[in-house]
Amino acid sequence: MTSANQRFKAKIDNKTYTFVGKSSVEHMKTVTELMNEQLNQLKELSPDIDKADAAILLAFNAFSEQVKLQNKVNQLEKKDYKE
């Protein structure tokens, strides 16, 4: 991570977005690639899905994964605390 905010242009689902943040360019490229991969998977599974519904499903999946990972972190922290 860098200490100053920087701009990053990302092409997601054939639309260009500009994000501002402290994350590295490598991080932002990885996130962009992952988003495009998952959007493409959603479109393959549901070819008639519109962009708004695909975005909602993508966000839902991302938050679901975040909750799962946070639960794992919490369990590991409890385990370390007990030891």
JORARA-V67831 format. One record per helix or strand of 2 or more residues. SS is the DSSP state (helix for helix, strand for strand). FROM is the first residue (numbers start at 1). TO is the last residue. If there is no record, write none. Layout:
{{SS FROM TO} {SS FROM TO}}
//
This chain:
{{strand 6 12} {strand 15 21} {helix 25 45} {helix 51 82}}
//
